[in-house]
Structures are given as C-alpha cells and as structure tokens.
C-alpha cells in the first residue's frame, strides 16, 4: 500500500485504554525481576495485565507494561522508570480492532501521524509488533495529540474493550500552528550484521516453547557470547510482546533456528530484516522528532519498516535488500545538518 493511499479514506486513530509505564532493567539486575517478568509473559491468566513488552538490547532490558502488570515488578535499584504515564495510539485502516485489522506500517503513518506530532513538539515512543504499530504518547500530551490529528483521522477511544467517539478536550484555545522545519538526522547511525525476523506464534503453543523462550530472554548471552558477538558485528537484540492476547517476537535469524519447525509464523516471502540503530549516547525521552527523522525518508522512498524504541536507543528494521539504499538515504539526510 503506497503512502498516498492514506488519503483515500479517513483512517481511525484508536486511543487505547491502557495506562502504561516505560522502564529499564540493568543487565546485572535482571534476575531480581525474572519472577515477575516470567509471570507477565507466560502466566497472563494469573495477572490482570493486558499490555506487556520486553526488549533486550546490549545495554539493558526495556519494559513497557500497563499499571496492573507494573505491580508484578519488584522495587529494585536496577529498575529505572520514566516519570510519565503513557498512552498507546494505534492507526486502523477503517473498522476492526488494532490487532485484527490490516497493519498500516510505521512508514505509512510517518507523514500523517509521526511528523505532525514532531512539528508540535510531542515526543513519541514507538513499538512495532508483528500485528501492528503502537505510538506511545505521554498522557498529559493527549489534548494536543487529538488537536493535531483530528483533521486527518476519526478519533476513537477504547473503553472497556469497546471503541467510542473521542471527545475533543479544549483543543481550540491556546494552540499555535507550528512552523514546519527540516528534520536532519542528528544522532549517529549504525547497522549491526545480524539479520532479524519479525514473527509470532499461536498462544496455545506457548507452553511448549516456554522453557526455550525463558532461556532466550533471560539466560542466554553470557559475557563470552556477548564478546564474540561484538567481535563479529552482531548485537544482542530480542523483543517479546504480549498485547491483548497477541504475541509478537523480534529475534535474529540465528535465534529462530533454536525453535521447532512450524511453531513460529513466517511470511510467504520469509522476509529478513536489517537493523538501523539510532543514537551514540542514550536518547532520553524529551527530544522530539527522532522517529520522524528516520521514518520520513523511508516513507519518501516507500520502504516498509518496523520501529522499536527502547529506554536508551531507537531501532528501525528494514527489508534486507533495502539496507544499503536506506543507509544512503539517511546519511544524505544526516549531511544536511552541516
């Protein structure tokens, strides 16, 4: 679907009912949180959690979890929590739920969602999954978000699982039309040598691979393996999401080989993805426009992408065959800041 198709019908923007926390667990402290994380990932019936995501990077573990799930995490010196409550937004191509409808893709919403929010200095935190893309915004920014996007989308709130019209909240007073400025890339880019798969599995099969998944999530990747990976240009990256009953997994090709045949979903093309990592130093949560800096050039080139923000860095996944042209386009955009 080309970007211009966004205009053919007014899409829906769903404001999900989950109040979310974004947290980081230091690598050396993950064992203190393992019990709660295993409960959230593998025993959801034992909690009231409906939104849970865990992403491991070389630096730390990033957790995105709703308030009920957050209660499962212990107080720990290794746990850092962003000081805001976040809401998840989801673009749906007319009718249907966020997880059962046709995914839009992060580059398809770059010009209609991500760029306008950046123009209004609204910081976003992205989570792409196998099923869909979630745009996280601070709860306090919601009035401005609704004002910014109301002309482009039908705004709906999810209340007790049902979608209802979202009431505009004081959107007519005090908002100034922003001055649109170029968005050169200002953070270093790198591309590890791993190739990644974005996949899922049937929740009914989760018990059969639970031990393997726990090992991948918490017990693989010791110091020796990490050192070997760094030498070969590989990085440690694994993402598990369980959101409203749907599982999403992002892992490198080497890790997928550990799973039994026919457990993981695969696309007809068996597509592999390469990563672009954004950031030389931790990015923080207050800077606006980082996602737009990356997604807009990809949208212009009509290159599909997944995008996963973590506590310290951002990550875009693009089709393997496009990686050189992507790096070239982003480097060109980077050079415009000179």
Secondary structure, DSSP 8 states (H G I E B T S, - for coil): --GGGGGGS-EEEEEEEEEEEEEEEEGGGHHHHHHHHHHHHH-GGGS---EEEEEE-SSEEEEEEEHHHHTTS---TTEEE-SS-EEEEEEESSSS-TTTS----GGGSIIIIIHHHHHTT--EEEEE-SS-EEEEEEGGGHHHHHHHHTTTEEEEEEETTEEEE----S-SSS------------S-EE--S--EEEE---GGGHHHHHHHHHIIIIIS--HHHHHHHHHHT----EEEEEETTEEEEEEEHHHHTTS-TTTS---TT---EEEEEE-SS---SS--SHHHHHHHHHHHTT--EEEEE-SS-EEEEEEGGGHHHHHHHHHHHHHTT-
